[in-house]
Amino acid sequence: MKTYSVIGVMSGTSLDGIDLLHCTLKKGETWSFEIHTASTYAYSPIWVEKLQHAHTWPLEKIKALDEDYTLLLSKYINRFITENRLHKIDFIASHGHTILHQPENGFTYQIGNLPKLAGLTKQKVICDFRELDVKLGGQGAPLVPIGDRLLFGDYDACINLGGFANISFEESNQRIAYDICPVNKVLNPYANQLGKEFDKNGAIARASVPNLKLLSQLENLQYYSKPAPKSLGTEWLEAQFLPLLNLAGLNSEEIIATCTKHFALQISKAISSHKQVLFTGGGAFNTYLMELISAETDAQLILPDPAIINYKEALIFGLLGVLKDREEINVLSSVTGASRDHSSGNIFLP
C-alpha cells in the first residue's frame, strides 16, 4: 500500500483565509485518508481588499500581486510546517487563489502558483490545477468531484457551501458536478455591513423576512436553467446577481434573508433526487440555511466531522496532487466539459 504525506493548501472565494491541512493518503484497493492537523490563517484586511478587487486590475498589476501572494503563501506554509513539526512531507499541493475565471474566453488565473513557491518552502510543490482544463475547452471547475468520487463515494451526493455552493454526484457511471449558486460570497459582505464577520448560524436571516419580488428575480436568473457543466465566478456575480440586490432598495437584513432563502431553494432543487447528501464548507455551519434546505427536500443532510467540513477542499487538493504525481487522471471531463479526462497541474522542485 502506497502512502503519501501531503500538505493541501486552499484559498476560496469567501476570503476566510488560507486553509492548510496535513494528511496521509493511502492507495490500497480504494483510496483512504487521515487528517493529522489543519489550520486556517486569516487574511489581513489589506489582503482581503486586494483579493476582492484584483479581478478589475490590469494584468501587469495582477502579475505583481501574484509575486506578493506567493511570498505570503510561502510564509504561512513555512509557519504551518514549523508549528506542527512536520519533517517528512512528500509535497505541497496548492490551489492558489482565483483572481480571473473566464472559461468562456479560454482563460483562468490563480495567483500563488509560481515556481518560486517550491524554493521558498524548500518543498516539492504541485499546483495550478485549472489551467490545462480550460485549454482543453473545460470550465476549469469544479475540481473537487474526483475527490468526492474516490474519498466520499459512499454518499449519493456531496455539496460544498463556500463562496459558492457546488454539487457532485454519480449518474450513469459518470461524475456530474456544477456550481449551484452563490453563498458566502454574497452573505458575508452584507453581514460585514452590519458589523459582523458573517451571519453566524443564520441569525440575521432568521430575524428578517425575505422580499418576494427580489426572490422571484433571483430565482429566474438564466444561469439556473442552464445544463451542466457550468461554473460561477466573481465576474458573473457582478454582472448578473449583485445588480439585482443593489436595485432592490432593501436593507442588509432583508437582502441576507432573501438570499438565504434563495440559496436554500436552489440547493434543495439540486439534491431533490438524492437520499444521503454530505455537506461541507463554512456554510454548513449556517444552521438556519440548513433548516431551510431540509424543509424543502426529503434528502438526509449529513454533516461530518468539523475537520472535514472545514478542510475537505484542502484535503482533496492534496489528493489532486497525489494523482498528478502518479500521472493519473485528476480532472473529469464529465464534470468540466473538457475534451478529455486528464492529469492536470504543474510540478515544481525546490
N, C-alpha and C positions, 0 to 999 in steps of 0.2 A: 504494500500500500504506500503510495507516494504522498508525502506530507509537505505542505508549503507553509512557511511562516511569513505573513504578509502584513503590511500596513496599508489599509484602504483610506483614501482621502476624498472627501466630498464637500462641495460648497454648492448649495441650492439657491433657487431664485428668491426664497423667502428671506435671505440675508441674515439668518440666525447666527452664522459664523462658520468656521471651518471644522468639519467633523473628521476626527481621526480615530481609527479603530485598529487594534492589533488582534489578529485572528490566525488560527491554523485552518487550512482547508485540506481535506484528505480525499483522495480518489481511490475507492475500492470498486465494488460493483456499482455503487452510486456515489455521488458527492456528499460529503458531510462537512460540518464546520464547528468550530468552538471559538466564541468570543472571549478574549482574555481581559482586555481593558479598552476603554473608549473615552474620549473627551471631546468637548466642543470648545473651541477658542473663539470667543465673541469678537466680531469686527468692532473697531473703534467707530465713533460717529463719523469721522472723516472718511474712513474706508466705506462705510455704508453709503455716504453721499456720493463718492466716486463710482461705486458699483451700480448705484441706482441710475446714474445719468450717463455713464460711459458709452452706452449704445448710441447716443446723439453726437458723440465726439468724432472728429476726423480720424482717419485710420492711423496717421502718424502718431497722434496723441494716444490712441488705444495701444499702439505698439510700445510706447514709453511706459504706459500703465502696466503692460504685460511684464516688462522688466522689473518694475517695482513690486508687482504682485508675486512674481517668482521668488523674490527676496523674502517677502512676508511669509509665503508658504514654507519656504525652507526654514525660516525662524521657528515656526510653530511645529514643523515636523521634527526638527532637532530637539526642541523643548520636550515634545512628546516622548521621543526616544530616551532622552536623559531622565525625565521624571519617572519613567516606567522601567528604567534599566534594561532596555532591550538590546541584546548583544548579537543575536543571530537572526537576521532578517534576510529573507531571500530577495525581496524587492519591495518597493513602494509602488502602489497602483493608485494613480491620482486622476480625478475627473477634471481638475481645474475649475474655473468659473466662467459660465457662459456670458459673453457680452453681446455678441451678434448671433442670431439664429434665423436665417432666411433660406431654408432648404428649397423653397420655390425658385430662388435665384441661384441655387447651387453653392450656397455659402453658409458657413458656420464658423465661429471663432470663440474658442475657450482660452482665456488667459491662464498663465501659470504652467504651461506645458512646454517650456523652453528646455533645451538640452542642459543648460547650466544648473537646473534643479538637481541633477544627479551629482554634479560636482559639489554643490553647496551642502548637500546632505551626506555625501560620501556613500551613497547607496545606488544600486541599480534602480532605475525608475521606468515604469511602463505607464504611458499616459496618452492623451489626445485620441480618445476612442471614437469621436463622432465624425471626424473629417472625411475618412475614407468612405463611410456610408453615404454621405452627401454627394461625394464624387461619383458614387455608383447609382445615383438617382434616388437615394432614400431620404427619409426625413431626418436622419441623424439622431432620432429619438423615437420612442424611449429605448434605452439600452438595458434597463434592469430586467426585462422579461426573460432573458436567458437564465438569469439567476433565480427568478421565480420558478422556472421550469425545473432547474437542477437542484435547488435547495429547498423550495417550498411547494413542491409539486403535489403534496397531499391535499391542498386546498383547491376548491373549484375556481377561485379567482383571487388575485392579490390586488389590493388598492393601496396606493401611497398618497397621503394627504400632506403635501408640502406647499411650495409656492403655487403649484398646480396639482390637481388630482389626476392620477393616471391609473389605468386598469390593465391587467394582464390575465389571460386565461387560455385554455386549450379548446380548440374547436376543429373537428375533422382532422385530428392529428397535426394541426398547426398551432403555433402560439400566436394569438391575436393580442394586440395591445395598442393603446392610444391614450392621448390626453383627454380627459373628460371635460374639465372646466378649471377656471382659476380657483384658488382657495386663499391661502395665507398671503399670496402676492397682492390680493385686494384687501383682505380683512386687516392685516397688520398696519398698513399706512393709515387707515381710518381709526384704528384703535390708538395709534400714535397721536392723532389729532386730539384725542380725549385724554392724553397724558398717560396712556397705558402702552406697554411694550407689545401686547397682543390681547385678544379678547379671551381672558382666562376662563376656561370651562364654558365659554359661550355666554357669559353673564350679561354682557351688553346686549347681545342679540335677544336673549331671553326676556329682557326687561322692556323691549320695544316691540313695535308691530310692523310687519312687512308692508311696503307700499305696493298695492296690487297692480297699479299702472306700470311702475318700473319693473315689477316682477314679470309681467307679461312681455315687456320689451326684451328683457334678458332671455326669457325662455324661447323667444323667437329669433335669436341670433342665428345667422346662417350656418355657422360652424357646427352647431349641434346636429344638423340634419345631414352633414357630410359623412360618407362612409370612411371607415378606417382603411389604410393607415393615415393618421393625421396627428399633428402636434401643435402645441401652442407656445408662444413666446411673448416677450415684452412688447414687441412691435405690434402684435395682434391686439394685445390689451389696450395699448394707447390709441390704436386706430378704430377699434370696434366696441370695446367694453367700457372703458373709462368715460368716453364722451356721454354715454347714456346716464352714468352716475352724476356727472358734472351738470347736466341739463335738467336733472330731476327736481332740483330745488328742495332737497331734503337735508336734514341734519345728519351728522355722522352716525348717531344711534340708529336712525331709520335706514340708512344705507347698509350698515352692518347687519341689521335684522333682515332686510330684503335679500341681500347677497347670501347670507347664511341659509335662508330658506331656498333660494335658487340653487345653490350648490347641492343642498340635500336632495332636491328634486332630480337634478341631473345625475347625481351619483346613484340614487335609488333606481333610476331607469337603466343605468349601465349594469346593475347587478340583478335585475329582475328575474333572469333565467338561471341564477346560481343559488346553490344551497348554503355552502360554507365559504365565507369571504374573509380573508386575512386583511386587517387594516394596520398600516404603519404610517410613520411620518408624524410631525408635530400636530397636525390637525386631528389625529386620532385621540388626542387628549381633550379636544373640544367636546365636552360631554353633551352639550345642547345640540351641536351639529350631528353627533352620533345618534341622539334620540330622534331627531327629525328624520334621519335616514332610516332608522329602524321602523319608524311609524309608517313608512311608505313602501316597505318591502317585507316579504316573508323570509328573506335570506337570514342566516345566522351570522352576525357580525362578530368576528373573533379578534380580540386584542391579545397579542403575545407578550412575552417578557418586555419590560420597558427598554432594555438594551437593544432588542430587535426593532421595537417601534421607532427608537431614535436613530439607530445606526444601520438599518437594513441596507440603505443605498451605499454607504461606505463599505459594508461587507460585500455587497455584490460587485462593486468596482474592484475590490480585491480579487474576486473570482474572475472578472473580466481580464485582469492582469495575468492570472494563472493560465487561463485559456490561451491568451496571446503568447505567453511564454512557451506553451506546449504547441503553438501554431494550430490550435483547434478553433472551430467556429465559436465566436463570442457575440456576433450580431446576426439576428434572424431577419431575412428579407420579408418574411410574412408579417413582421412587426413594423418594419421601417419603410417597406416599399422599394427597397434597393433591388438592383437587377439580380443579385445572388446573395446567399449567405456568405459570410466572410469572417476572417480573423483580423480585427481592427486594433489599432494602437501603434505607438512608437516606443521603441526600447532604447533607453539611453544608459550608458555605463559611466561610472564616476571617473 
